[in-house]
Amino acid sequence: YIQQVGIYNQIYGQLGILVAFVMFVYYSAVVFVFSAAFVAALDSRRR
């Protein structure tokens, strides 16, 4: 059992990094889209 724990940590550790990266990309895209919509609303209000 003790020998298998190291293998599980390697597999799930790498999957955790992948999930964290995908979440980072997703939330970065959400912030980008909302920021673009906010700037577009400000620009249309200014005109």
C-alpha positions in Angstrom: 0.0 0.0 0.0 2.8 2.4 0.9 4.4 1.9 -2.5 1.2 2.7 -4.3 0.6 6.0 -2.5 3.6 7.5 -4.3 2.1 6.6 -7.7 -1.3 8.0 -6.7 0.3 11.3 -5.6 2.1 11.6 -9.0 -1.0 10.9 -11.0 -3.4 13.1 -9.0 -0.9 15.8 -8.5 -0.5 16.2 -12.3 -4.2 16.1 -12.7 -4.6 18.8 -10.1 -2.2 21.0 -11.9 -4.1 20.5 -15.1 -7.4 21.3 -13.5 -5.9 24.4 -11.9 -4.5 25.6 -15.2 -7.9 25.1 -17.0 -9.7 27.0 -14.2 -7.1 29.8 -14.5 -7.6 30.0 -18.3 -11.4 30.0 -17.8 -11.5 32.7 -15.2 -9.0 34.8 -17.2 -11.3 34.6 -20.2 -14.4 35.5 -18.1 -12.6 38.6 -16.7 -11.5 39.5 -20.3 -15.0 39.3 -21.7 -16.6 41.2 -18.8 -13.9 43.9 -19.1 -14.5 44.2 -22.8 -18.3 44.5 -22.3 -17.8 47.1 -19.6 -15.5 49.2 -21.8 -17.9 48.9 -24.7 -20.8 50.1 -22.5 -18.7 53.0 -21.3 -17.8 53.9 -24.9 -21.4 53.7 -26.1 -22.5 55.9 -23.2 -19.9 58.5 -24.0 -21.0 58.9 -27.6 
